[in-house]
Amino acid sequence: MYVCLCRGITDQDIKDAIANGAESYREVRDLLDLGTCCGRCTPEARSIISEEVALIASRLAIAA
């Protein structure tokens, strides 16, 4: 699903950025140029980022 129509960024692009080490909205924004045009994608992007970071943290907790 497209999250940022201005830049053509999908939810998978955001998830990939998190999987490759980005840990915050700011890091994802800098990597993908996300939310730098109209900004309407910011709330959805932040939600996806929070969910992905929490998912990774829970996986690490289970593995430990």
PQR file with spaces between the fields and no chain letter, atoms N, CA, C, O and H, PARSE charges and radii, in Angstrom:
ATOM       1  N    MET     1       0.848   -1.162    0.000 -0.4000 1.5000
ATOM       2  CA   MET     1       0.000    0.000    0.000 -0.0000 2.0000
ATOM       3  C    MET     1       0.901    1.235    0.000  0.5500 1.7000
ATOM       4  O    MET     1       1.924    1.276    0.683 -0.5500 1.4000
ATOM       5  N    TYR     2       0.502    2.229   -0.773 -0.4000 1.5000
ATOM       6  CA   TYR     2       1.253    3.485   -0.782 -0.0000 2.0000
ATOM       7  C    TYR     2       0.946    4.281    0.475  0.5500 1.7000
ATOM       8  O    TYR     2      -0.216    4.481    0.830 -0.5500 1.4000
ATOM       9  H    TYR     2      -0.329    2.196   -1.329  0.4000 1.0000
ATOM      10  N    VAL     3       1.987    4.727    1.137 -0.4000 1.5000
ATOM      11  CA   VAL     3       1.855    5.563    2.323 -0.0000 2.0000
ATOM      12  C    VAL     3       2.102    7.018    1.922  0.5500 1.7000
ATOM      13  O    VAL     3       1.351    7.913    2.309 -0.5500 1.4000
ATOM      14  H    VAL     3       2.930    4.565    0.849  0.4000 1.0000
ATOM      15  N    CYS     4       3.145    7.241    1.155 -0.4000 1.5000
ATOM      16  CA   CYS     4       3.506    8.586    0.699 -0.0000 2.0000
ATOM      17  C    CYS     4       3.319    8.652   -0.811  0.5500 1.7000
ATOM      18  O    CYS     4       4.138    8.144   -1.576 -0.5500 1.4000
ATOM      19  H    CYS     4       3.756    6.514    0.841  0.4000 1.0000
ATOM      20  N    LEU     5       2.242    9.277   -1.218 -0.4000 1.5000
ATOM      21  CA   LEU     5       1.962    9.389   -2.644 -0.0000 2.0000
ATOM      22  C    LEU     5       2.922   10.356   -3.326  0.5500 1.7000
ATOM      23  O    LEU     5       3.275   10.161   -4.489 -0.5500 1.4000
ATOM      24  H    LEU     5       1.576    9.690   -0.596  0.4000 1.0000
ATOM      25  N    CYS     6       3.341   11.383   -2.624 -0.4000 1.5000
ATOM      26  CA   CYS     6       4.251   12.380   -3.213 -0.0000 2.0000
ATOM      27  C    CYS     6       5.567   11.748   -3.658  0.5500 1.7000
ATOM      28  O    CYS     6       6.108   12.096   -4.708 -0.5500 1.4000
ATOM      29  H    CYS     6       3.054   11.542   -1.679  0.4000 1.0000
ATOM      30  N    ARG     7       6.073   10.825   -2.857 -0.4000 1.5000
ATOM      31  CA   ARG     7       7.370   10.198   -3.130 -0.0000 2.0000
ATOM      32  C    ARG     7       7.250    8.745   -3.595  0.5500 1.7000
ATOM      33  O    ARG     7       8.260    8.116   -3.910 -0.5500 1.4000
ATOM      34  H    ARG     7       5.633   10.543   -2.004  0.4000 1.0000
ATOM      35  N    GLY     8       6.037    8.209   -3.643 -0.4000 1.5000
ATOM      36  CA   GLY     8       5.838    6.827   -4.084 -0.0000 2.0000
ATOM      37  C    GLY     8       6.399    5.799   -3.113  0.5500 1.7000
ATOM      38  O    GLY     8       6.939    4.774   -3.529 -0.5500 1.4000
ATOM      39  H    GLY     8       5.216    8.720   -3.388  0.4000 1.0000
ATOM      40  N    ILE     9       6.271    6.075   -1.816 -0.4000 1.5000
ATOM      41  CA   ILE     9       6.819    5.187   -0.781 -0.0000 2.0000
ATOM      42  C    ILE     9       5.708    4.294   -0.246  0.5500 1.7000
ATOM      43  O    ILE     9       4.630    4.764    0.115 -0.5500 1.4000
ATOM      44  H    ILE     9       5.833    6.908   -1.478  0.4000 1.0000
ATOM      45  N    THR    10       5.992    3.006   -0.204 -0.4000 1.5000
ATOM      46  CA   THR    10       5.007    2.029    0.264 -0.0000 2.0000
ATOM      47  C    THR    10       5.278    1.626    1.707  0.5500 1.7000
ATOM      48  O    THR    10       6.328    1.929    2.273 -0.5500 1.4000
ATOM      49  H    THR    10       6.868    2.624   -0.498  0.4000 1.0000
ATOM      50  N    ASP    11       4.304    0.935    2.284 -0.4000 1.5000
ATOM      51  CA   ASP    11       4.500    0.404    3.627 -0.0000 2.0000
ATOM      52  C    ASP    11       5.653   -0.591    3.645  0.5500 1.7000
ATOM      53  O    ASP    11       6.374   -0.686    4.638 -0.5500 1.4000
ATOM      54  H    ASP    11       3.451    0.688    1.824  0.4000 1.0000
ATOM      55  N    GLN    12       5.833   -1.328    2.564 -0.4000 1.5000
ATOM      56  CA   GLN    12       6.940   -2.283    2.498 -0.0000 2.0000
ATOM      57  C    GLN    12       8.286   -1.570    2.470  0.5500 1.7000
ATOM      58  O    GLN    12       9.254   -2.061    3.050 -0.5500 1.4000
ATOM      59  H    GLN    12       5.248   -1.251    1.757  0.4000 1.0000
ATOM      60  N    ASP    13       8.362   -0.429    1.810 -0.4000 1.5000
ATOM      61  CA   ASP    13       9.599    0.361    1.823 -0.0000 2.0000
ATOM      62  C    ASP    13       9.955    0.760    3.260  0.5500 1.7000
ATOM      63  O    ASP    13      11.116    0.700    3.664 -0.5500 1.4000
ATOM      64  H    ASP    13       7.575   -0.030    1.339  0.4000 1.0000
ATOM      65  N    ILE    14       8.947    1.164    4.011 -0.4000 1.5000
ATOM      66  CA   ILE    14       9.162    1.568    5.401 -0.0000 2.0000
ATOM      67  C    ILE    14       9.586    0.363    6.236  0.5500 1.7000
ATOM      68  O    ILE    14      10.519    0.460    7.033 -0.5500 1.4000
ATOM      69  H    ILE    14       8.004    1.213    3.683  0.4000 1.0000
ATOM      70  N    LYS    15       8.915   -0.761    6.062 -0.4000 1.5000
ATOM      71  CA   LYS    15       9.265   -1.977    6.797 -0.0000 2.0000
ATOM      72  C    LYS    15      10.678   -2.437    6.460  0.5500 1.7000
ATOM      73  O    LYS    15      11.412   -2.892    7.337 -0.5500 1.4000
ATOM      74  H    LYS    15       8.157   -0.840    5.414  0.4000 1.0000
ATOM      75  N    ASP    16      11.058   -2.321    5.196 -0.4000 1.5000
ATOM      76  CA   ASP    16      12.417   -2.695    4.788 -0.0000 2.0000
ATOM      77  C    ASP    16      13.456   -1.790    5.447  0.5500 1.7000
ATOM      78  O    ASP    16      14.512   -2.261    5.871 -0.5500 1.4000
ATOM      79  H    ASP    16      10.462   -1.952    4.483  0.4000 1.0000
ATOM      80  N    ALA    17      13.160   -0.498    5.533 -0.4000 1.5000
ATOM      81  CA   ALA    17      14.081    0.431    6.185 -0.0000 2.0000
ATOM      82  C    ALA    17      14.279    0.060    7.655  0.5500 1.7000
ATOM      83  O    ALA    17      15.397    0.113    8.168 -0.5500 1.4000
ATOM      84  H    ALA    17      12.302   -0.116    5.189  0.4000 1.0000
ATOM      85  N    ILE    18      13.193   -0.315    8.327 -0.4000 1.5000
ATOM      86  CA   ILE    18      13.280   -0.743    9.725 -0.0000 2.0000
ATOM      87  C    ILE    18      14.082   -2.046    9.829  0.5500 1.7000
ATOM      88  O    ILE    18      14.936   -2.186   10.705 -0.5500 1.4000
ATOM      89  H    ILE    18      12.285   -0.358    7.910  0.4000 1.0000
ATOM      90  N    ALA    19      13.806   -2.983    8.942 -0.4000 1.5000
ATOM      91  CA   ALA    19      14.523   -4.258    8.956 -0.0000 2.0000
ATOM      92  C    ALA    19      16.019   -4.068    8.698  0.5500 1.7000
ATOM      93  O    ALA    19      16.836   -4.879    9.132 -0.5500 1.4000
ATOM      94  H    ALA    19      13.112   -2.869    8.230  0.4000 1.0000
ATOM      95  N    ASN    20      16.370   -3.001    7.994 -0.4000 1.5000
ATOM      96  CA   ASN    20      17.770   -2.720    7.682 -0.0000 2.0000
ATOM      97  C    ASN    20      18.438   -1.783    8.681  0.5500 1.7000
ATOM      98  O    ASN    20      19.528   -1.271    8.428 -0.5500 1.4000
ATOM      99  H    ASN    20      15.707   -2.341    7.641  0.4000 1.0000
ATOM     100  N    GLY    21      17.776   -1.560    9.827 -0.4000 1.5000
ATOM     101  CA   GLY    21      18.441   -0.858   10.905 -0.0000 2.0000
ATOM     102  C    GLY    21      17.884    0.488   11.318  0.5500 1.7000
ATOM     103  O    GLY    21      18.276    1.009   12.362 -0.5500 1.4000
ATOM     104  H    GLY    21      16.890   -1.976   10.033  0.4000 1.0000
ATOM     105  N    ALA    22      16.978    1.077   10.537 -0.4000 1.5000
ATOM     106  CA   ALA    22      16.383    2.345   10.967 -0.0000 2.0000
ATOM     107  C    ALA    22      15.539    2.089   12.214  0.5500 1.7000
ATOM     108  O    ALA    22      14.829    1.086   12.289 -0.5500 1.4000
ATOM     109  H    ALA    22      16.659    0.654    9.689  0.4000 1.0000
ATOM     110  N    GLU    23      15.615    2.992   13.192 -0.4000 1.5000
ATOM     111  CA   GLU    23      14.923    2.766   14.458 -0.0000 2.0000
ATOM     112  C    GLU    23      13.941    3.859   14.827  0.5500 1.7000
ATOM     113  O    GLU    23      13.325    3.798   15.892 -0.5500 1.4000
ATOM     114  H    GLU    23      16.192    3.807   13.131  0.4000 1.0000
ATOM     115  N    SER    24      13.780    4.862   13.968 -0.4000 1.5000
ATOM     116  CA   SER    24      12.892    5.969   14.307 -0.0000 2.0000
ATOM     117  C    SER    24      12.315    6.586   13.038  0.5500 1.7000
ATOM     118  O    SER    24      12.779    6.337   11.926 -0.5500 1.4000
ATOM     119  H    SER    24      14.280    4.911   13.104  0.4000 1.0000
ATOM     120  N    TYR    25      11.280    7.406   13.252 -0.4000 1.5000
ATOM     121  CA   TYR    25      10.697    8.127   12.124 -0.0000 2.0000
ATOM     122  C    TYR    25      11.763    8.980   11.437  0.5500 1.7000
ATOM     123  O    TYR    25      11.845    9.012   10.209 -0.5500 1.4000
ATOM     124  H    TYR    25      10.903    7.610   14.156  0.4000 1.0000
ATOM     125  N    ARG    26      12.561    9.653   12.219 -0.4000 1.5000
ATOM     126  CA   ARG    26      13.598   10.525   11.660 -0.0000 2.0000
ATOM     127  C    ARG    26      14.561    9.749   10.766  0.5500 1.7000
ATOM     128  O    ARG    26      14.916   10.217    9.685 -0.5500 1.4000
ATOM     129  H    ARG    26      12.494    9.627   13.216  0.4000 1.0000
ATOM     130  N    GLU    27      14.984    8.573   11.207 -0.4000 1.5000
ATOM     131  CA   GLU    27      15.901    7.763   10.401 -0.0000 2.0000
ATOM     132  C    GLU    27      15.234    7.295    9.112  0.5500 1.7000
ATOM     133  O    GLU    27      15.855    7.326    8.049 -0.5500 1.4000
ATOM     134  H    GLU    27      14.696    8.193   12.086  0.4000 1.0000
ATOM     135  N    VAL    28      13.986    6.866    9.192 -0.4000 1.5000
ATOM     136  CA   VAL    28      13.262    6.439    7.993 -0.0000 2.0000
ATOM     137  C    VAL    28      13.063    7.627    7.058  0.5500 1.7000
ATOM     138  O    VAL    28      13.243    7.507    5.846 -0.5500 1.4000
ATOM     139  H    VAL    28      13.481    6.841   10.055  0.4000 1.0000
ATOM     140  N    ARG    29      12.694    8.765    7.620 -0.4000 1.5000
ATOM     141  CA   ARG    29      12.504    9.977    6.817 -0.0000 2.0000
ATOM     142  C    ARG    29      13.780   10.320    6.055  0.5500 1.7000
ATOM     143  O    ARG    29      13.736   10.628    4.864 -0.5500 1.4000
ATOM     144  H    ARG    29      12.548    8.862    8.604  0.4000 1.0000
ATOM     145  N    ASP    30      14.896   10.267    6.736 -0.4000 1.5000
ATOM     146  CA   ASP    30      16.165   10.600    6.099 -0.0000 2.0000
ATOM     147  C    ASP    30      16.549    9.587    5.019  0.5500 1.7000
ATOM     148  O    ASP    30      17.088    9.965    3.979 -0.5500 1.4000
ATOM     149  H    ASP    30      14.932   10.017    7.704  0.4000 1.0000
ATOM     150  N    LEU    31      16.278    8.320    5.257 -0.4000 1.5000
ATOM     151  CA   LEU    31      16.606    7.290    4.278 -0.0000 2.0000
ATOM     152  C    LEU    31      15.730    7.353    3.029  0.5500 1.7000
ATOM     153  O    LEU    31      16.220    7.204    1.909 -0.5500 1.4000
ATOM     154  H    LEU    31      15.841    8.013    6.103  0.4000 1.0000
ATOM     155  N    LEU    32      14.437    7.574    3.228 -0.4000 1.5000
ATOM     156  CA   LEU    32      13.481    7.474    2.128 -0.0000 2.0000
ATOM     157  C    LEU    32      12.969    8.811    1.605  0.5500 1.7000
ATOM     158  O    LEU    32      12.244    8.846    0.611 -0.5500 1.4000
ATOM     159  H    LEU    32      14.039    7.696    4.138  0.4000 1.0000
ATOM     160  N    ASP    33      13.332    9.902    2.252 -0.4000 1.5000
ATOM     161  CA   ASP    33      12.795   11.226    1.917 -0.0000 2.0000
ATOM     162  C    ASP    33      11.286   11.241    2.160  0.5500 1.7000
ATOM     163  O    ASP    33      10.523   11.839    1.401 -0.5500 1.4000
ATOM     164  H    ASP    33      13.921    9.875    3.060  0.4000 1.0000
ATOM     165  N    LEU    34      10.887   10.586    3.207 -0.4000 1.5000
ATOM     166  CA   LEU    34       9.479   10.406    3.575 -0.0000 2.0000
ATOM     167  C    LEU    34       8.948   11.633    4.301  0.5500 1.7000
ATOM     168  O    LEU    34       9.615   12.172    5.185 -0.5500 1.4000
ATOM     169  H    LEU    34      11.507   10.100    3.823  0.4000 1.0000
ATOM     170  N    GLY    35       7.765   12.070    3.937 -0.4000 1.5000
ATOM     171  CA   GLY    35       7.097   13.154    4.650 -0.0000 2.0000
ATOM     172  C    GLY    35       7.696   14.524    4.425  0.5500 1.7000
ATOM     173  O    GLY    35       7.459   15.441    5.212 -0.5500 1.4000
ATOM     174  H    GLY    35       7.224   11.632    3.219  0.4000 1.0000
ATOM     175  N    THR    36       8.460   14.678    3.372 -0.4000 1.5000
ATOM     176  CA   THR    36       9.138   15.949    3.143 -0.0000 2.0000
ATOM     177  C    THR    36       8.424   16.842    2.126  0.5500 1.7000
ATOM     178  O    THR    36       8.898   17.934    1.812 -0.5500 1.4000
ATOM     179  H    THR    36       8.652   13.934    2.732  0.4000 1.0000
ATOM     180  N    CYS    37       7.309   16.384    1.625 -0.4000 1.5000
ATOM     181  CA   CYS    37       6.576   17.188    0.643 -0.0000 2.0000
ATOM     182  C    CYS    37       5.334   17.789    1.300  0.5500 1.7000
ATOM     183  O    CYS    37       5.396   18.906    1.815 -0.5500 1.4000
ATOM     184  H    CYS    37       6.924   15.497    1.880  0.4000 1.0000
ATOM     185  N    CYS    38       4.221   17.079    1.293 -0.4000 1.5000
ATOM     186  CA   CYS    38       2.986   17.634    1.877 -0.0000 2.0000
ATOM     187  C    CYS    38       2.801   17.250    3.342  0.5500 1.7000
ATOM     188  O    CYS    38       2.109   17.952    4.080 -0.5500 1.4000
ATOM     189  H    CYS    38       4.171   16.172    0.875  0.4000 1.0000
ATOM     190  N    GLY    39       3.417   16.134    3.777 -0.4000 1.5000
ATOM     191  CA   GLY    39       3.356   15.718    5.174 -0.0000 2.0000
ATOM     192  C    GLY    39       2.136   14.910    5.569  0.5500 1.7000
ATOM     193  O    GLY    39       2.029   14.506    6.727 -0.5500 1.4000
ATOM     194  H    GLY    39       3.979   15.564    3.177  0.4000 1.0000
ATOM     195  N    ARG    40       1.218   14.659    4.658 -0.4000 1.5000
ATOM     196  CA   ARG    40       0.015   13.902    5.024 -0.0000 2.0000
ATOM     197  C    ARG    40       0.296   12.453    5.383  0.5500 1.7000
ATOM     198  O    ARG    40      -0.525   11.804    6.032 -0.5500 1.4000
ATOM     199  H    ARG    40       1.305   14.987    3.717  0.4000 1.0000
ATOM     200  N    CYS    41       1.432   11.945    4.973 -0.4000 1.5000
ATOM     201  CA   CYS    41       1.773   10.544    5.241 -0.0000 2.0000
ATOM     202  C    CYS    41       2.351   10.337    6.637  0.5500 1.7000
ATOM     203  O    CYS    41       2.448    9.201    7.103 -0.5500 1.4000
ATOM     204  H    CYS    41       2.099   12.472    4.446  0.4000 1.0000
ATOM     205  N    THR    42       2.725   11.396    7.293 -0.4000 1.5000
ATOM     206  CA   THR    42       3.439   11.290    8.575 -0.0000 2.0000
ATOM     207  C    THR    42       2.714   10.443    9.618  0.5500 1.7000
ATOM     208  O    THR    42       3.338    9.550   10.191 -0.5500 1.4000
ATOM     209  H    THR    42       2.646   12.318    6.914  0.4000 1.0000
ATOM     210  N    PRO    43       1.428   10.674    9.895 -0.5600 1.5000
ATOM     211  CA   PRO    43       0.770    9.836   10.921  0.2800 2.0000
ATOM     212  C    PRO    43       0.777    8.347   10.583  0.5500 1.7000
ATOM     213  O    PRO    43       1.051    7.519   11.451 -0.5500 1.4000
ATOM     214  N    GLU    44       0.481    8.000    9.345 -0.4000 1.5000
ATOM     215  CA   GLU    44       0.468    6.586    8.942 -0.0000 2.0000
ATOM     216  C    GLU    44       1.875    6.003    8.998  0.5500 1.7000
ATOM     217  O    GLU    44       2.066    4.877    9.457 -0.5500 1.4000
ATOM     218  H    GLU    44       0.258    8.673    8.639  0.4000 1.0000
ATOM     219  N    ALA    45       2.848    6.758    8.539 -0.4000 1.5000
ATOM     220  CA   ALA    45       4.235    6.289    8.564 -0.0000 2.0000
ATOM     221  C    ALA    45       4.694    6.051    9.999  0.5500 1.7000
ATOM     222  O    ALA    45       5.321    5.032   10.289 -0.5500 1.4000
ATOM     223  H    ALA    45       2.694    7.672    8.166  0.4000 1.0000
ATOM     224  N    ARG    46       4.388    6.974   10.886 -0.4000 1.5000
ATOM     225  CA   ARG    46       4.767    6.810   12.293 -0.0000 2.0000
ATOM     226  C    ARG    46       4.122    5.551   12.888  0.5500 1.7000
ATOM     227  O    ARG    46       4.755    4.832   13.661 -0.5500 1.4000
ATOM     228  H    ARG    46       3.878    7.801   10.650  0.4000 1.0000
ATOM     229  N    SER    47       2.884    5.295   12.532 -0.4000 1.5000
ATOM     230  CA   SER    47       2.185    4.111   13.025 -0.0000 2.0000
ATOM     231  C    SER    47       2.873    2.831   12.542  0.5500 1.7000
ATOM     232  O    SER    47       3.099    1.908   13.324 -0.5500 1.4000
ATOM     233  H    SER    47       2.370    5.879   11.904  0.4000 1.0000
ATOM     234  N    ILE    48       3.197    2.784   11.276 -0.4000 1.5000
ATOM     235  CA   ILE    48       3.869    1.604   10.710 -0.0000 2.0000
ATOM     236  C    ILE    48       5.224    1.407   11.375  0.5500 1.7000
ATOM     237  O    ILE    48       5.591    0.285   11.727 -0.5500 1.4000
ATOM     238  H    ILE    48       3.014    3.534   10.640  0.4000 1.0000
ATOM     239  N    ILE    49       5.961    2.488   11.547 -0.4000 1.5000
ATOM     240  CA   ILE    49       7.282    2.410   12.170 -0.0000 2.0000
ATOM     241  C    ILE    49       7.165    1.893   13.605  0.5500 1.7000
ATOM     242  O    ILE    49       7.932    1.020   14.010 -0.5500 1.4000
ATOM     243  H    ILE    49       5.663    3.398   11.261  0.4000 1.0000
ATOM     244  N    SER    50       6.232    2.414   14.361 -0.4000 1.5000
ATOM     245  CA   SER    50       6.035    1.961   15.746 -0.0000 2.0000
ATOM     246  C    SER    50       5.700    0.482   15.798  0.5500 1.7000
ATOM     247  O    SER    50       6.244   -0.251   16.624 -0.5500 1.4000
ATOM     248  H    SER    50       5.609    3.123   14.032  0.4000 1.0000
ATOM     249  N    GLU    51       4.813    0.041   14.927 -0.4000 1.5000
ATOM     250  CA   GLU    51       4.429   -1.369   14.899 -0.0000 2.0000
ATOM     251  C    GLU    51       5.617   -2.260   14.551  0.5500 1.7000
ATOM     252  O    GLU    51       5.808   -3.307   15.169 -0.5500 1.4000
ATOM     253  H    GLU    51       4.371    0.636   14.256  0.4000 1.0000
ATOM     254  N    GLU    52       6.407   -1.856   13.575 -0.4000 1.5000
ATOM     255  CA   GLU    52       7.551   -2.668   13.154 -0.0000 2.0000
ATOM     256  C    GLU    52       8.623   -2.722   14.236  0.5500 1.7000
ATOM     257  O    GLU    52       9.182   -3.787   14.496 -0.5500 1.4000
ATOM     258  H    GLU    52       6.252   -1.005   13.073  0.4000 1.0000
ATOM     259  N    VAL    53       8.914   -1.605   14.861 -0.4000 1.5000
ATOM     260  CA   VAL    53       9.911   -1.581   15.934 -0.0000 2.0000
ATOM     261  C    VAL    53       9.445   -2.451   17.103  0.5500 1.7000
ATOM     262  O    VAL    53      10.243   -3.189   17.681 -0.5500 1.4000
ATOM     263  H    VAL    53       8.460   -0.739   14.650  0.4000 1.0000
ATOM     264  N    ALA    54       8.168   -2.370   17.452 -0.4000 1.5000
ATOM     265  CA   ALA    54       7.621   -3.199   18.532 -0.0000 2.0000
ATOM     266  C    ALA    54       7.681   -4.680   18.169  0.5500 1.7000
ATOM     267  O    ALA    54       7.985   -5.517   19.019 -0.5500 1.4000
ATOM     268  H    ALA    54       7.520   -1.770   16.982  0.4000 1.0000
ATOM     269  N    LEU    55       7.396   -5.001   16.924 -0.4000 1.5000
ATOM     270  CA   LEU    55       7.443   -6.393   16.469 -0.0000 2.0000
ATOM     271  C    LEU    55       8.863   -6.945   16.573  0.5500 1.7000
ATOM     272  O    LEU    55       9.068   -8.066   17.040 -0.5500 1.4000
ATOM     273  H    LEU    55       7.150   -4.322   16.233  0.4000 1.0000
ATOM     274  N    ILE    56       9.818   -6.169   16.145 -0.4000 1.5000
ATOM     275  CA   ILE    56      11.221   -6.605   16.236 -0.0000 2.0000
ATOM     276  C    ILE    56      11.630   -6.770   17.702  0.5500 1.7000
ATOM     277  O    ILE    56      12.296   -7.743   18.053 -0.5500 1.4000
ATOM     278  H    ILE    56       9.652   -5.259   15.765  0.4000 1.0000
ATOM     279  N    ALA    57      11.237   -5.830   18.549 -0.4000 1.5000
ATOM     280  CA   ALA    57      11.570   -5.915   19.971 -0.0000 2.0000
ATOM     281  C    ALA    57      10.955   -7.158   20.607  0.5500 1.7000
ATOM     282  O    ALA    57      11.599   -7.817   21.423 -0.5500 1.4000
ATOM     283  H    ALA    57      10.696   -5.039   18.263  0.4000 1.0000
ATOM     284  N    SER    58       9.724   -7.482   20.245 -0.4000 1.5000
ATOM     285  CA   SER    58       9.089   -8.677   20.819 -0.0000 2.0000
ATOM     286  C    SER    58       9.769   -9.951   20.328  0.5500 1.7000
ATOM     287  O    SER    58       9.890  -10.917   21.082 -0.5500 1.4000
ATOM     288  H    SER    58       9.201   -6.946   19.582  0.4000 1.0000
ATOM     289  N    ARG    59      10.204   -9.962   19.097 -0.4000 1.5000
ATOM     290  CA   ARG    59      10.925  -11.131   18.578 -0.0000 2.0000
ATOM     291  C    ARG    59      12.241  -11.317   19.303  0.5500 1.7000
ATOM     292  O    ARG    59      12.637  -12.440   19.615 -0.5500 1.4000
ATOM     293  H    ARG    59      10.106   -9.177   18.484  0.4000 1.0000
ATOM     294  N    LEU    60      12.917  -10.207   19.571 -0.4000 1.5000
ATOM     295  CA   LEU    60      14.190  -10.291   20.290 -0.0000 2.0000
ATOM     296  C    LEU    60      13.988  -10.763   21.721  0.5500 1.7000
ATOM     297  O    LEU    60      14.797  -11.524   22.253 -0.5500 1.4000
ATOM     298  H    LEU    60      12.595   -9.295   19.317  0.4000 1.0000
ATOM     299  N    ALA    61      12.896  -10.303   22.348 -0.4000 1.5000
ATOM     300  CA   ALA    61      12.596  -10.705   23.728 -0.0000 2.0000
ATOM     301  C    ALA    61      12.291  -12.199   23.796  0.5500 1.7000
ATOM     302  O    ALA    61      12.705  -12.882   24.732 -0.5500 1.4000
ATOM     303  H    ALA    61      12.239   -9.684   21.916  0.4000 1.0000
ATOM     304  N    ILE    62      11.568  -12.697   22.806 -0.4000 1.5000
ATOM     305  CA   ILE    62      11.229  -14.126   22.777 -0.0000 2.0000
ATOM     306  C    ILE    62      12.474  -14.968   22.572  0.5500 1.7000
ATOM     307  O    ILE    62      12.621  -16.030   23.178 -0.5500 1.4000
ATOM     308  H    ILE    62      11.231  -12.142   22.046  0.4000 1.0000
ATOM     309  N    ALA    63      13.374  -14.491   21.710 -0.4000 1.5000
ATOM     310  CA   ALA    63      14.592  -15.229   21.407 -0.0000 2.0000
ATOM     311  C    ALA    63      15.588  -15.246   22.566  0.5500 1.7000
ATOM     312  O    ALA    63      16.461  -16.111   22.638 -0.5500 1.4000
ATOM     313  H    ALA    63      13.254  -13.629   21.217  0.4000 1.0000
ATOM     314  N    ALA    64      15.443  -14.292   23.456 -0.4000 1.5000
ATOM     315  CA   ALA    64      16.423  -14.192   24.561 -0.0000 2.0000
ATOM     316  C    ALA    64      16.140  -15.138   25.666  0.5500 1.7000
ATOM     317  O    ALA    64      16.872  -15.168   26.655 -0.5500 1.4000
ATOM     318  H    ALA    64      14.733  -13.590   23.397  0.4000 1.0000
